[in-house]
Amino acid sequence: MGTQGETDQKTLAPDKVAEQLRRQKEIDDWLPITSSRNAKWWYAAFHNVTAMVGAGVLSLPYAMAQLGWGPGVVILILSWLITLYTLWQMVEMHEMVPGKRFDRYHELGQHAFGEKLGLYIVVPQQLIVEIGVDIVYMVTGGKSLQKVHYLLYAMPVFDMIETVLVTKLHFKPTTLLRFVTRNLYVAFTMFVAISFPFFGGLLGFFGGFAFAPTTYFLPCIMWLAVYKPKKFSLSWFANWICIILGLLLMILAPIGALRSIILQAKDYKFYS
């Protein structure tokens, strides 16, 4: 009797694993981040132009007006070099584990810092950046709704929401679920944009705590944690320079944004 029971358990175990893998593949095929493996190079070019150039163009006039042509160009080039370097790091770490892809930012954080710590470090900062950018696009005017890159910044948020609904709350992955959750998200960002006319300043305030880490130095910390380059090597120096500059930005950006909010507070009107 005991031997028969153990045999049944051993037979059921592979079936259970296979069912879990089939279920996970079904969810991955439905979620937006992992739904397609057939993208072409022109898809990536389109996403890069609309997502990166869109946000950059909005900030160019303001950066030049505040810093002037000389310092403005220097800061923009320095920022470009750092973001290009951290982008290269993210690409290199995407498939650093044989047979596994880190398709989401928090998955890479979990690999570098641990299952729970990586999630707690990455997800809050990522949500502040992405939700904040979506709201700011609405604040900048009604024409922002015509910008296709709004959806690109929202896509990781959609993926997080839908992952929780399907894997944790056990909703069935359907088009109706996706339609409802995404429309509720857009309605939420629109409500916040209408309610808070100074949200652009708030984004600078809170974004300093999140944008600088996710873009400038969090990839560098992951790189140091995973690859452990030799101390005082070129890679070691490059990563620590990015970390220090990112920390300075994380400190100075909220201070500047708070000053801007205080100076313009008398002109703010809610629901204007």
N, C-alpha and C positions, 0 to 999 in steps of 0.2 A: 504493500500500500504506500509506504513512504517513498520507495523508489519510483513508483508510478507518478506520485505527486510532483517529485522533483523533475521528472522527465517532462511533464505537462508544463511546468513553469519555464523550463529551458526552451520548450517549443514556442511558448507564447511570447517570450521576451523578444526574439527577433521580429516577430509579427508586430509587436507594439512599437519597436524602434522604426520599422518600415512605415507604419502608419503615421508616426510622428514626423518622419522625413517627408512623406507625401503631403501631409498637412502643411508643413513649413514651406514646401515648394509651391503649394497652391497659394499661400499667403504672399510669398515673395513675388510670384507672378502677377499678383493683383496690386501690391503696393507700388506707388509711383517711382520710388528710387530704384527698385530692383525689377521693375516690370518688363523692361526690354533689354536685350543684349545685342540688338541689331542696329545700333546707332552708327551713322556714317560721320565722316570727318566734318562735313558741312553742318551737321546738327550741333557738334561741339563749337564750331566757329560761330554759329548763330547765337548759341547760348552765351558764349564769351562776350560777343559784341553787345547784346541786349542787356545782360546782367552787369557786366563790369563797366562798359562805356556809359551805360545809362546813369549809374550812380556817380561815376567820376565826373561826367559833364555837368551834373547839377552842382557839384562842389567847386568846380574850377573858377567861376567868376568870384565866388566868395573868398576862396583862398588867395587869389591874386589881389583882390581889393584890400584884404587885411594885411597881407605880407609884402605886397609889391612884387614886381617882376623878378628881381634877383633872388631874394630869399624864397619867394613862392615857387620858382622853378627848381631851386635846390631841394626844398622840402619835398616837392612832388616826385623828383627823380629818386631821392633817398627812399621815400615811401614805396615807389615802384620797385626798386631793387630789393627791398626787404620782402615785399609781398611776392615777388617773383621767386625769391629764394625759398620762402616758406611753402609756396605752391609746389615747387620742385620736390620739397621734402614730403609733402602730402602724396604726391604721385608715386614717389619711391616707396613710401610705406604702405601704399594701397594693396599691394600683393606681396609683401615681404614674407608672409607665412605661406609655404607651399600648400596649394590646394584650398586656400581661403582668401576671400576678398573682404576688405574693410570698406564696405560701400557707404557707411554712415560715419560721421565725425565721432559720435559717441562710441562706436564700436572700436575705433582706433584708440580712443581715450581709455576704454576698458582694457585693451591689450597692454597699454603702456603703464597704467596706474592701478589696475585691478578692477574687478567686476563692478563693485559699488562705487568706489572712489572716482573712477573714470566717468561714470554716469553723472555723479553729483558735480564734478568739475565742469564737464562740457555742456550738458543739456541746458542748465539755466542761462549760461552766457550765450549759447546759440539761439535760444528762444528770444532773449532780449534784443539781439541784433536783428533777427529776421522779422519778428513781429513789429519791432520799432521801425525798420525800414519800410515795411508795407504801410504803416500808418502815416509815415512822413510823406510817402508818395501821394497819399490822399490829401494831406495838409497842403501840399504844394499846388493843388488846384484840381479841378474836375478833369482837366486834360490828362492828368496822370493815370486815370483809369483806362486810358487808351494804350498805355505802355505795356507791351507784352512781358517786359522783365518783371513786372509786379508778380506775375504767377511764378516766375523762377525763384524769387526770394521766398515765396509762400510754400513752394513745393516741399522742402524739408519739414515744415510745420505740418502740412497735410500728412506727410508720411508718419510723423510721430503720433498725431492724433489717431490716424487710422490703424496704426500698429497697436496702440493701447486698446482701442475699441474691439479689434478682432482677436488679439491674443489674450488680453487680460479680462475684458468684459464679454468675450465670446459672441460678438455680433457676427452675423454672416456677411462675408465680403461681397457686397452687391453695389450696383450703380446707384441705387436709391440712398444707401448709407453714405456713399461718397458725395452725392449731390447735396444731401442735407448738411453734412459736416462742413463742407467747403463754403456753402452759402452762409452758414452761421458764422464761420470765421471772417468772411468778408464783411458781414453785417457788424460784427464786433469791432473790426478795425475801422470801419466807417463811423461807428458811434463814437469811438475814442477820438478820431480825427475831428469830428464835429464838436465834441464836448470841450476839447482842450486846444485852444489856439496856440498855446506855447509849447506844444508837444515837440516841435523841432528842437527847442532848447533842452527839454527833458531828455530827448534822445541823445544829445551831446553829453548830458550829465550822466545818465545811466549807461549810455553806449561806451563811455570811456572805460567803464569797468568790464565791459564785455567785448567790444569791438577790438580793442588793443590786444587782449589775450588771445582771442580766437584767430586773429589775422597775423599778429606780429610775433608773439613769443610762445604760445601754447604748442604749435608744431615743433618749435625748437626744443622745448622741454621734453616733448615726446621723443624727439630724435635722440637727445642725450640719454633718456631713460632706456630706450630700446637698443641703440647701437653702441652707446658708451664709448665715444671717440677718445683717443689718447689726450690727456691733459696737456694744454698749451699747443695742441696741433691747430692747423688752419681751420678745420671743422669746429673744434672746440671754441676757438676765438670768435668765429662767425656767429655761432649760436648764442654765445654770451653777449655779443654786441647787440644782436636783435632783441634778446631778452631785456637788456638794460634800457634800450631805446623804447621798447614796448611798455616797460614799467613807468618810464617818464611820461609817456603819452597817457597811460592809464591814470596817472596822478594829475597831470595838467589839464586834460580835456574836461573833466568834471568841474574843475575850478573855473575855467573860462566859460563853460555853459551856464553855471550858476550865476556868474557875474552878468551874463547876457540876459538871463531871466529876470534878475533883480532890476536891471536898468530899464527893461521894456515892460515891466509889470503894470505900469500905469495905463498902457495902451491895450492891454489884453481884455477881451470880452468873451465870456463863455457863450457857446452856441452862436458865434458870429460867422 
